Amino acid sequence: MQQMLLSLGVDQWVLPAMLLWPILAALAVRLVGRDVVADPAAAVAPTGGPDARVLTLGALMVEALLALLLWGVYDPAQRGWQARVDLPWLTDIGATISLGVDGLSLPMVLLTALVVPLSLLGSWNNVRVRTPAFGALALLLTSGLVGVFVTLDLLLFYLAWELMLIPTYLLVGIWGAAGTSRASLRYVLFTLVGSLLMLVAIVVLWNLGGGTTLHLDALRVIALSPKTQLLMFGAFFAAFGVKSALVPFHTWLPDAQSAAPTLVSITLGLKVGAYAILRFAIPLFPAAATNEQVRSIILVLSVIAILYGALLAMAQTDFKRMISYSSISHLGFIMLGCFALTQQSVQGAVLSIVNSGISTSALFLLAGMLEDRTGSTEMNSYGGIAKVVPWFSVMLTLVMLSSVALPGTNGFVGEFLVLIGTYAELPLLAVIATSGVIFAAAYGMRALQRVLFEPLDAARNGALADLDGREKFVMTAFAAVILYLGVMPQPLLRRAERATQDLVEAVRFGPNAPAQLPPVSLNR
């Protein structure tokens, strides 16, 4: 199959197609699509034309097909970038349209391309007015997400980063729950400050490189003093740490996810910032990333995020906010793996990014399905619905078990690798972080008890509709992936192996690497 795809030249056009197709499709959806129902605020009823949701789903399915073609042409035995495309762009400043994937970015591209259409299909009736604009923004958001994962030129990466942030702000502000202006404003303020700092750092880095290139590979070998690396790393980490919602930059995330439409809550939960830290912040500035004080602070914040996020998740009564805080706890494991800087820990972090995206997306879909039926996300307002909605109950139980990293589900392998890899160099932090697994089980089982197994004391819950055929299809797809990756994570691990090995070697032995990896003071 791989040779056939290569003979068709798929590797030469698939990445540009994945970036351009959603943008072109967004224009078509906005101009041709129509609302399925009349918007009460609109002056006229919907005009004729295809349902904008159907057009958006079709476009996203094409994007998913392109991602599967990319997965098919990728050779895990090769090192470096694959499906690479280099085209001239702004030649005066050395900016190029440079695209490529490796074992770090390929899983993220496939995750995004598959999760977004499943999320739209699973939340089909969540947004029913102004759907042409909603679909167009969702497609632009998809292009931005894919662009973040495949761009190798820092200016192009920055444009993709902004293309991801702006549609998200509009989607939260316009289609969010009543009174979401505060949540959308906090989101844009938090992310905009970090983005501007990153842009300044990119300009400075370009200038230090002689003003001739913005390509990641070329900028990684520029000789930088430790002080300069610290300043540059701080600027990049500000953007990526805020987007990741790492404690203490996390406060915007629960508000935004609880207020946003289901599709947007899911895309906000994708760990884009954590990927960007692995791809850009750490390899560009290894001496700063391994600086004893900096590394100690980030590792401690990671462990705090694991425990703090789990404890706050346990205290929530709102289903969406509980999922959001659990996502913050999962991020702690990911950041711990990133900065433990062993191959096992980094490989576990990559796998955890993918697994968190799967489990969190499925949980938000299930929460959205309940909200569409009852108008509420308060867990105390359900109770005892297991006997009423058996399909929903089975799916929620499975997804919750994967979220708390039960062995045999997808969540276990990534967190296990993170803890094993961290223990090799940072045993104290690994032991403390392990307690987060216990807290995760506590908030997960508590949520199941509240939603499914409390007394059925609300009359309206007795008539609650179970999952329909469309919802069963979506959740069965998530369940299949959860079980498959729980039992057979090797295809994903094999593709990430060389990229993670190259990253760890570059940080430890590259041009800007420290003479030796400083110890973390907590382990002395």
N, C-alpha and C positions, 0 to 999 in steps of 0.2 A: 504493500500500500504506500509506504513512504517513497519508494523509488518511482512509483507511478505519479504521485503528487509532485515530486521534484521534476519529473520529465515534463509536467505541464507548466512548470515555472511558478508554482503556487508560492514558493518562498520569496519570489521577487515582487509580488504584488499584494500579498495577503495583509501585511501591516498597513500600507497606505489605504487599502480598501476598508479596513476596520476603523480607521480614523475618519475617512471621508463619508462613508455610507451613512452613519447616523446623522451627520449634518445635513446631507442631501435629503434624507428621509424626513428629518424634522421640518424642512421647508415644505415638503409635500403634505405632511400631516396637517400643518398649520393652514395651508391654502385650500386643501381639498376635503379634509375631514370635517365631520359635523358632530354636534352633541347628540347623545342618545335621548336626553330629555331636555325640556325647556329650562333655561336658567331663569329663576324668578327675578333676578336683577336685570335681565336683558330686556331690551326694548322690543325685540322681535323673536319669534319662535325659531327653532333650528331649521336651516334650509336643507334641501336634498343633498345627498352625497353619502359616501360610506362612513360608517361609524369610525370616529377617530381612534378609538381604543383598538379596533381590529387592525387598522393601518399601523398603529404603533407596535402592536404585538407582532405583526408580520415583519416589520423592519427589524425588531429585536431578534426574531428567530433567524433572520438572515445573518445578523451579527454573530449569533451563537454558532451557526454553521461555519462561518469564517474562522471562529475561534477553534472549532474542532479540526478544521483543515490545518491550522497552525500547529495544534497538538500533534497531528499526524506527520507533519514534515520535520518536527523537532527530533534531533538525534541526541539522546542523553549521553552517548559516549564521547561527543565532541565538547571541547572547551570553548569559552568565549561566546560572542554574539552569533545568533543564527537568525535566518530570515532577514538579514540586514539590508537596509536601503539607505543610501547616501545621495542626497540631491542638493545642488547649490541653492542657496536662499539669499541671505544678506551677506554678500561676499565682502563688502567693505569692513565688516566687523568680525568676519569669520564664522557667522552663524550658518548652520546647515540644517536641512531636514534629514536628520539621522535617526533611524529607527532600528530596533533590534530587540531580541529577547534572549534570556538565558534561563537557567533553572530557578532563579528567584522570581522573575517576572512572568514566566509562562503560566504557573499555577494561578497567579492573580488575574491574568487576562481571561483564562478559562472560567474562573470563579465568577467574575463580573459578567461575562457574556452569557452565562447560564442562569445566574441568580436573578438578574434584572427581568428577563421575560417571564420566568416562573413567578416572580413577585407581582408583576402586573396581572398575570392570569389568576393568581391566587387572591388578589384584592380587586377583582374585576369591577365590583359595584361600589368600591370605596370612594371613587371620584366619578361623578356622573354629569357634572356641568363644566363648561369651558374645557372640555376634554381635548380639543385640537391644540390649545395652548399648553395644556398639561402634557400631552404626548410629545409635542415638539421640545419642551424643556427637558423631559425625561430622556429623549434621544440625545440632546446636546450634553446632558450630564453623563450619559454613557460614553460618548466620544471623549469627554474630558477624563473620565476614569481610565479608559483604555490608553489614552495619551500619556497619562502619568506613568503607566507601567511600561510603555514601549519607547519613549523618547530618550535619546542619548545626548542631545544638545540641551544645555541648561536653559537657554532662552525659550526654546520650544517647550521644554518641560514646564517652565513658569507659565506660559500661555495655557497649556493643558491644565495646570493646577487652578488657574483662575476660571477656565471654562467649566471646571468641576464645581467651584465654589458659588459662582453667580447663579446658575440655575437652581442650585439647592436653596439658596436664600429666597428666591422667588417662589419656589414650590412650597416651602414652609410658610412664607408670609401670606400667600394667596389662598392656598388650599388647606392650610392647617386648621385646627379647631379654633373655635371662637376665642378671641383674646390672645392670639399667638404673636402679636407684634413684638412683645418683649422677648420672646424666645428667638424670633428671627433676627431681631436687632442684636441680641447678645451673640448669636452665631456669627453674624457678619463682622462685628467689632472684634471679637476674639481672633477670628481667622484672618481678617484684613491686616491687623497689626503684625501678626507673624509673617504674612505673605510679603508685606512691604520690607520687613527686615531681611527676608531671604533675597528679595530683588536687589537690595543694596549690596548684600554679600556677593551675589552673582556678578554685579558690575565691578566690585573691587577685585574679585578673583580673576575676572577677564583682564582687568588692567595689569594685575601682577603677572599674568601669563603673556604679557606683551601686546595685548589687544588684537590677537590674531585668531583666536579660536575660543569656542564655547563648548567644545565637545568634552564629554565626561572623561574619556580615556586620556586626552591630552592634559586636562586640568589636574588629573590625579598625580601626575609626575612632576608638577611644578614644585620647586623647593620652597617651602614656607617655614618661617620661624615658629617655634612653639607658641609664642604669644599671638602671632597672626592666626595660627590654627585655632587657638582658643576663641578668638573673636569671631572668626568665620563659623566655627562650629556652633557657637551660641546663637548666631543669627539663623542658621539653618534649623537648629533644634527648636528654636522658638516657633517656627512655622509648623514643623512636623509634630512637635510635642503637643501643641494646642489642637491640631487636627486629630491627633490620636486620642485626645482627652485624657492625657496622663495627669494624675494627681500632682500638683494642685490646679491644673488647667482644665479640669473636667466639668466645671459647674454648668457650662452651656449645654452639654450633651443630653442629660435627662430631660431638660425643658424642651429642647428641640425635638427629640425623638418622641416624647409623649404628645406633643402638639402636632407633629407632622402627619401627612397621609402615610399609609402603610409602606408604600414603595419607597418613599423618601426616608422613613425611619430605617429601612433596611440598608439603603445606600450609605446613610450616615454611620451605620454600624460596621461597614467594611473598613478594615484597618489600613487605610491608605497611608496615613502618617507613619505607621510602623514600617511599612515597606520602604517609604522614602528615606527613613533613617538608615536602613540597611543598604539601600542603593546609593545614596548621596552623602549623607552626613558622616557616616563612619569611614567609608573608604577615601573620601576627599580629605578628611582631617583626622587621620589615625592617632597622631600624637595627642590631640585634644580629647578624642573619644576614649583613649586609654590613660589620660591624665589621672593620677591617683584621686585627687579631690573630686574632679568631675565625675569619674566613673563611680566613685563611692556614693555620691549624691544621687545619681540616676538609679543605681542598684537599690539603694535604700528606698527611694520613691517608688520603685517598681514593687518592692515587697509591701510597702504601705498601701499601694493601689490594690494589690491582691486581697489584703485583709480588710481594708476600708471599704472597697467596693462590695465585697461579700457581706460584710456586716450591714451596710446600708441597704443592700438588696433584701436582706432578711427582715429589715424594718419596714419595707414598703407595703402599702395596701393596694397601690395602683399597679396593674399587671405590666404595663409598658415601662413604667419607671423601674420596676424590679428587673426587667430584662436589661434596661439601660445600665443599671449599676452592676449587674452581673457581667456585662460587656467590659466595663471599666476594670473589673477584677481579672477577666481574661487578658486584658491588655497588660496588666502587671506581669503575668507569666511571659508574655511575648517580649516585653522590654527586658526582663531578667535574662531571657535567652539571648537577646541581641547583645547585651553588654557583658555577659559572662565570657563571650568571645572564645568559646570552644566550638569545634565543628558540630558536636552533638547538640549543644545548646542553640546554635544558630539554625541548624536544620530543624530542631524542634520548634523554634520561633516561626519559621516559614510555614511549617505544617500547622501550627496553632493559628496563624493568620487565616489560613484557608478554612480550618475547621471551625473557628469562631464565626467566620462569615456564614458558613452553612447553618450552624446551630442557631445563631442569633437571628438570622433571616427567617428560619422556620418558626421560631418562637414569636417574632413580630407578626408573621402571617397569621398564626393561630390567634394571637391577641386581637388582630384586626378583624378576623372572622367573628369573634365574640362581640367586638364593638359594633360591627355592622348589624348584628342580630339584636343586640340589647341596648345599644347606645351608651354603654358604660364599659370602662376598663377597671373598675373597682373589684378586686378579687372577692371582697366580702359580700358582693351582691350576687354571686353565683352560688356555689356550694351544692354538692350532691348531684351535679349534672352528669356524672359518669353513667348513670342508669338511663339518662335521657338521650345522650349523644355519644354512643359507644365508639364510633369511628374517630370523632374528635378526641375522645379521652385516650384512646390507644396512641394516637399520633402525638398528643401533648406529652404523654408519659415517656415515649421513646425519645422525643426531642429534648425533654428536660433531662433525661438520663445522659444523653450525649453532652449537654451543656455542663453537667457536673462531672464529666470525664469518667463515666463508668467504663471499666474494661470491656472491650468488645464493641464499643462505639467509637466514632471518629475522634472525639475529644480527648480520649485517653492517651493515644500514642504521642501526640505533640507535647502535651504537658509532661509526660513521663520523660521524653528526651530532654526537655528544658531542665527538669530537676536533676537528671543524671549528669548532663553536661555541666550544670552549675555546681553540683556537689564536687566535681573533680577539682575545682579551684576555689570555690566559695562555699564550703560545707555549712557554715553557720547560716548564711542567707538561704541556702537550699532547704535546710531543716525548717526554718521559720516559714518559708513560702509553702512548704508541704501542708501546713495547717490550713492554708486557704482551701485545700481540697475538702477538708472536713466542713468548713463553713459553707462551701458551695453545696455540699449534700444537704446541709441544714436548710438553706434558703430554697433549694429546689424542691425538696420533699414538703416543705411548709407550703409552698405555692400550690403544689399538686393537691395537698390536703384541702386548702381553702377553696380551690376552684372546682375540684371533682368530688370530694368525699365528705364534705360537711353535710349537715341535714338539708334536705331540699325543702326550704321553708318559704320560697318565693313562688307564687302560683304561676307567674309568667315563665319561669324557668322550666316548668313541667311541659310546656309546649314548644320548647326550643328546638329548632330544626338542626338535624345533624348535617355533616358535610355532604354537599351535593357532588355530582359526578366530576365537575371541573375541579373542585377543591380536593376531592379524593386523589385525582390524578397528580395535582401539584404536590400534595403532602406525601404521596407514595414515592414520587421522585426524590424528595428530600430524604425520606426514610431509607431508600435504597442506597443513596450515597453515604448516609450516616453509617449504615451497617457495612458497606463495602470498604470504606476507608478505615473502619474500625478493625476489620479482619485482614485486609490486604492494602496497607498503605505503601507497599513497595513501589508501585509505578510513580507515585508522587515523590517519594524519597529518592528514588533513583535519578529523577530529573533534577532534583535540587542538590544532589550530592556534590557534583563538581563545582557548582556556583558557590555553595557555602564554603567549600574547601578553599577556593580561590580567594574569597572574601577574607577568611581568617588569616591566610598566608599573607595577603596584601597588607592587612592591618599590623601584623606582627613583623613582617620583613620587607615591606614596601619602601619606596623612596622617602616618604615622610614619617615612617614608623619610628617609634622610640627605640632606644638601644635595647631595652628589654621591657616586657610588659610589667608595669609597676603593680605591686600587690595592693589589694584593698585593705585599708587600715583596720576594718572590722575583724579581719581574720588573723590579725597579729596576736 
